[in-house]
Amino acid sequence: MEPDAPENGPSARPPRGGEKGIDSEHSQTESIVLEVPVGEAYACCCRIAEWPRFIKSLHNVQNIDDNHFLLTSFVGNEARRTVIQIILRVPERRLVWQAVSQYFPRGVILFDPLSELRTEITVKLRSTIEPVTLAKLTNDCLVSLKQFMEQGAGQ
């Protein structure tokens, strides 16, 4: 086979559009600075049952065990239920989850202490939710988290 010839044999990788989920999955990364210590921000985000207090599209969280949670969310008028699993906790640095369903974003929250009383939070998500909607949901969540934390509700 010539070096520039396309691969067509059995070991050839299928075209990107032929891979399940690749075209329908979107990424979103957003950051915000909170006027709270990193420990408070991390502890608040680890209390998954409290997420509906600052994630407006999330209406209910049921604790299955220490690492699994059943979430009921609404995107538009559509109710979506999924189980998420916390797959990594690095105290005051990182919280990573993965969902069983294709709808709820898989993601990571990164915590960066800027000073003793300031923390930058970066949220990175992968989801099948339409990019414009995902961007709005992510931004709304971070703004709401900032208000929630800075008013002392997250302690």
Backbone hydrogen bonds in HBPLUS format (Angstrom, degrees):
<---DONOR---> <-ACCEPTOR-->    atom                        ^
c    i                          cat <-CA-CA->   ^        H-A-AA   ^      H-
h    n   atom  resd res      DA  || num        DHA   H-A  angle D-A-AA Bond
n    s   type  num  typ     dist DA aas  dist angle  dist       angle   num
A0005-ALA N   A0002-GLU O   3.09 MM   3  5.25 156.7  2.15 109.2 116.6     1
A0012-ALA N   A0009-GLY O   3.00 MM   3  5.40 159.1  2.04 113.7 120.5     2
A0018-GLY N   A0015-PRO O   2.80 MM   3  5.37 148.6  1.90 118.9 128.9     3
A0019-GLU N   A0016-ARG O   3.24 MM   3  5.62 165.8  2.26 113.1 117.4     4
A0022-ILE N   A0019-GLU O   3.36 MM   3  5.81 155.7  2.42 121.1 128.2     5
A0025-GLU N   A0021-GLY O   3.11 MM   4  5.94 120.1  2.48 146.8 156.6     6
A0026-HIS N   A0127-SER O   2.63 MM 101  5.34 161.5  1.66 154.4 159.7     7
A0127-SER N   A0026-HIS O   2.92 MM 101  5.34 152.5  2.00 145.9 154.9     8
A0028-GLN N   A0125-LEU O   3.02 MM  97  5.16 145.1  2.14 141.2 143.0     9
A0125-LEU N   A0028-GLN O   2.79 MM  97  5.16 163.5  1.82 155.6 161.4    10
A0030-GLU N   A0123-VAL O   2.99 MM  93  5.44 154.9  2.06 149.2 157.0    11
A0123-VAL N   A0030-GLU O   2.79 MM  93  5.44 163.2  1.82 167.0 170.9    12
A0032-ILE N   A0121-ILE O   2.91 MM  89  5.50 144.7  2.04 148.1 159.5    13
A0121-ILE N   A0032-ILE O   2.83 MM  89  5.50 167.0  1.85 167.2 167.7    14
A0034-LEU N   A0119-THR O   2.70 MM  85  5.20 173.5  1.71 158.9 159.4    15
A0119-THR N   A0034-LEU O   2.90 MM  85  5.20 160.4  1.94 148.3 154.6    16
A0041-ALA N   A0037-PRO O   3.20 MM   4  6.56 164.0  2.23 155.2 159.7    17
A0042-TYR N   A0038-VAL O   2.88 MM   4  6.03 169.2  1.90 157.9 160.7    18
A0043-ALA N   A0039-GLY O   2.96 MM   4  6.02 165.6  1.98 144.3 148.9    19
A0044-CYS N   A0040-GLU O   2.99 MM   4  6.09 161.2  2.03 148.7 153.6    20
A0045-CYS N   A0041-ALA O   3.11 MM   4  6.33 164.2  2.13 150.1 154.0    21
A0046-CYS N   A0042-TYR O   2.98 MM   4  6.19 138.3  2.15 148.1 160.1    22
A0047-ARG N   A0044-CYS O   3.16 MM   3  5.41 149.5  2.26 103.9 112.8    23
A0050-GLU N   A0047-ARG O   2.87 MM   3  5.64 157.3  1.92 122.7 129.9    24
A0051-TRP N   A0048-ILE O   2.96 MM   3  5.31 162.7  1.99 114.9 120.6    25
A0053-ARG N   A0050-GLU O   2.86 MM   3  5.60 157.2  1.91 126.6 134.0    26
A0054-PHE N   A0051-TRP O   2.98 MM   3  5.69 158.3  2.03 122.6 128.3    27
A0055-ILE N   A0051-TRP O   2.75 MM   4  5.70 137.6  1.92 156.8 167.9    28
A0058-LEU N   A0055-ILE O   3.00 MM   3  5.48 154.7  2.06 115.5 123.7    29
A0074-PHE N   A0057-SER O   2.66 MM  17  5.09 152.4  1.73 148.0 158.0    30
A0059-HIS N   A0072-THR O   2.77 MM  13  5.68 153.4  1.84 153.4 162.7    31
A0060-ASN N   A0072-THR O   3.27 MM  12  5.09 149.1  2.37 141.3 141.7    32
A0072-THR N   A0060-ASN O   2.91 MM  12  5.09 158.7  1.96 149.7 150.1    33
A0062-GLN N   A0070-LEU O   2.82 MM   8  5.00 159.3  1.86 144.5 151.7    34
A0070-LEU N   A0062-GLN O   2.82 MM   8  5.00 162.8  1.85 150.9 154.3    35
A0064-ILE N   A0068-HIS O   2.93 MM   4  5.29 155.6  1.99 142.1 144.8    36
A0065-ASP N   A0068-HIS O   3.27 MM   3  5.30 159.9  2.31 137.0 137.4    37
A0086-ILE N   A0067-ASN O   2.76 MM  19  4.95 155.4  1.82 141.4 150.0    38
A0069-PHE N   A0084-ILE O   2.99 MM  15  5.40 153.2  2.06 149.6 156.9    39
A0084-ILE N   A0069-PHE O   2.84 MM  15  5.40 156.8  1.89 154.7 161.0    40
A0071-LEU N   A0082-THR O   2.73 MM  11  5.39 168.7  1.75 171.1 169.5    41
A0082-THR N   A0071-LEU O   2.94 MM  11  5.39 153.6  2.01 148.6 157.1    42
A0073-SER N   A0080-ARG O   2.80 MM   7  5.25 168.7  1.82 156.6 159.1    43
A0080-ARG N   A0073-SER O   2.75 MM   7  5.25 160.9  1.79 157.0 159.5    44
A0075-VAL N   A0078-GLU O   3.08 MM   3  5.45 157.1  2.14 150.7 152.0    45
A0078-GLU N   A0075-VAL O   3.20 MM   3  5.45 159.5  2.24 124.8 124.9    46
A0100-VAL N   A0083-VAL O   2.80 MM  17  5.54 154.9  1.87 167.5 175.7    47
A0085-GLN N   A0098-GLN O   2.80 MM  13  5.39 159.7  1.84 151.8 158.1    48
A0098-GLN N   A0085-GLN O   2.94 MM  13  5.39 148.4  2.04 143.5 153.5    49
A0087-ILE N   A0096-VAL O   2.89 MM   9  5.70 146.2  2.00 135.2 145.8    50
A0096-VAL N   A0088-LEU O   2.91 MM   8  5.04 164.2  1.93 152.7 153.3    51
A0090-VAL N   A0094-ARG O   2.88 MM   4  4.97 174.8  1.88 150.5 149.7    52
A0093-ARG N   A0090-VAL O   2.86 MM   3  5.42 151.9  1.94 151.7 148.5    53
A0094-ARG N   A0090-VAL O   2.97 MM   4  4.97 166.0  1.99 142.8 145.4    54
A0111-PHE N   A0093-ARG O   2.87 MM  18  4.71 164.2  1.89 131.3 131.6    55
A0095-LEU N   A0109-ILE O   2.99 MM  14  5.20 143.7  2.13 143.1 152.6    56
A0109-ILE N   A0095-LEU O   2.81 MM  14  5.20 153.3  1.89 147.5 156.6    57
A0097-TRP N   A0107-GLY O   2.94 MM  10  5.60 166.1  1.96 157.8 161.5    58
A0107-GLY N   A0097-TRP O   3.18 MM  10  5.60 154.7  2.25 133.6 141.3    59
A0106-ARG N   A0126-ARG O   2.75 MM  20  5.14 150.9  1.84 152.1 156.7    60
A0126-ARG N   A0106-ARG O   2.77 MM  20  5.14 141.0  1.92 151.0 160.5    61
A0108-VAL N   A0124-LYS O   2.94 MM  16  5.35 149.1  2.04 147.8 157.4    62
A0124-LYS N   A0108-VAL O   2.96 MM  16  5.35 165.8  1.98 157.6 162.1    63
A0110-LEU N   A0122-THR O   2.78 MM  12  5.05 167.0  1.80 152.9 157.4    64
A0122-THR N   A0110-LEU O   2.97 MM  12  5.05 158.3  2.02 140.3 147.0    65
A0112-ASP N   A0120-GLU O   2.82 MM   8  5.01 158.7  1.86 154.6 159.7    66
A0120-GLU N   A0112-ASP O   2.83 MM   8  5.01 172.3  1.84 148.7 147.3    67
A0114-LEU N   A0118-ARG O   2.86 MM   4  5.28 152.2  1.94 132.5 139.9    68
A0115-SER N   A0118-ARG O   3.29 MM   3  5.09 155.1  2.36 137.7 132.7    69
A0133-THR N   A0130-GLU O   3.03 MM   3  5.41 113.6  2.49 110.7 126.1    70
A0134-LEU N   A0130-GLU O   2.82 MM   4  5.99 162.7  1.85 160.8 166.6    71
A0135-ALA N   A0131-PRO O   2.88 MM   4  6.00 159.8  1.92 149.5 154.4    72
A0136-LYS N   A0132-VAL O   3.07 MM   4  6.29 159.1  2.12 144.6 150.0    73
A0137-LEU N   A0133-THR O   2.87 MM   4  6.07 167.3  1.89 155.4 159.0    74
A0138-THR N   A0134-LEU O   2.93 MM   4  6.03 160.1  1.97 148.3 153.8    75
A0139-ASN N   A0135-ALA O   2.97 MM   4  6.13 167.0  1.98 149.3 153.0    76
A0140-ASP N   A0136-LYS O   2.85 MM   4  5.96 169.7  1.86 155.8 159.2    77
A0141-CYS N   A0137-LEU O   2.93 MM   4  6.00 154.5  1.99 143.0 150.1    78
A0142-LEU N   A0138-THR O   3.03 MM   4  6.30 162.0  2.06 151.5 155.4    79
A0143-VAL N   A0139-ASN O   2.98 MM   4  6.20 166.1  2.00 158.2 161.7    80
A0144-SER N   A0140-ASP O   2.94 MM   4  6.01 159.6  1.98 145.8 152.1    81
A0145-LEU N   A0141-CYS O   2.79 MM   4  5.98 152.9  1.86 147.7 156.0    82
A0146-LYS N   A0142-LEU O   2.92 MM   4  6.11 157.7  1.97 147.0 152.5    83
A0147-GLN N   A0143-VAL O   3.08 MM   4  6.38 164.5  2.10 149.9 153.0    84
A0148-PHE N   A0144-SER O   2.87 MM   4  6.03 165.0  1.89 150.8 155.6    85
A0149-MET N   A0145-LEU O   2.82 MM   4  5.96 167.7  1.83 156.2 158.8    86
A0150-GLU N   A0146-LYS O   2.90 MM   4  5.94 167.2  1.92 153.4 157.6    87
A0151-GLN N   A0147-GLN O   3.06 MM   4  6.03 132.1  2.30 141.9 151.7    88
A0153-ALA N   A0148-PHE O   3.12 MM   5  5.50 134.1  2.34 177.6 168.3    89
A0152-GLY N   A0149-MET O   3.06 MM   3  5.31 158.7  2.10 109.2 114.0    90
